Amino acid sequence: MATKTYAAPVIPHTPSATINSMLKQRCDKTFINPAKYVIAFYICMVFTAITKLYEIINQKKPAPSHTFWMVACGVVGVALVIKSYLAYQLIMASAIFVRAALYWGFLALALVGSGLTVAGAVFFDKDGAGSPVPSPRTSGFEKDD
């Protein structure tokens, strides 16, 4: 069985040589593990967003600006925090539907189970009414006179 490999994500070209070499070293390779690929893809996606925002706000300056890079990192960081918070709230809001489905489903199972036990108690000896079951205390023992 052949293992699936995942191609390297697109590495953004940032104004920082250090970040560029870090991204190339850690993310510019093929991955076998899908979790590692998703993490590398997410990292590249974040730095792509930072780079695009930096390019938008640094259009008029010919030289790279550390201040604008920090602003772009801060804005994308806040956007990621808001995105995570909203995703969490969406999951928690949809949990009420899961809770309701589980509650009513298990309540229905409990009622059906109770109904079956009552039916079993009522109809237990319906067909065997004429043949009594021997008591364990008296079965096998007879009076000695």
Sequence and secondary structure as in RCSB ss.txt:
>XXXX:A:sequence
MATKTYAAPVIPHTPSATINSMLKQRCDKTFINPAKYVIAFYICMVFTAITKLYEIINQKKPAPSHTFWMVACGV
VGVALVIKSYLAYQLIMASAIFVRAALYWGFLALALVGSGLTVAGAVFFDKDGAGSPVPSPRTSGFEKDD
>XXXX:A:secstr
     B        S HHHHHHHHHHHSS BSSHHHHHHHHHHHHHHHHHHHHHHHHTSS SS  HHHHHHHHHH
HHHHHHHHHHHHHHHHHHHHHHHHHHHHHHHHHHHHHHHHHHHHHHHSTTSTTTTS    TTTTT     
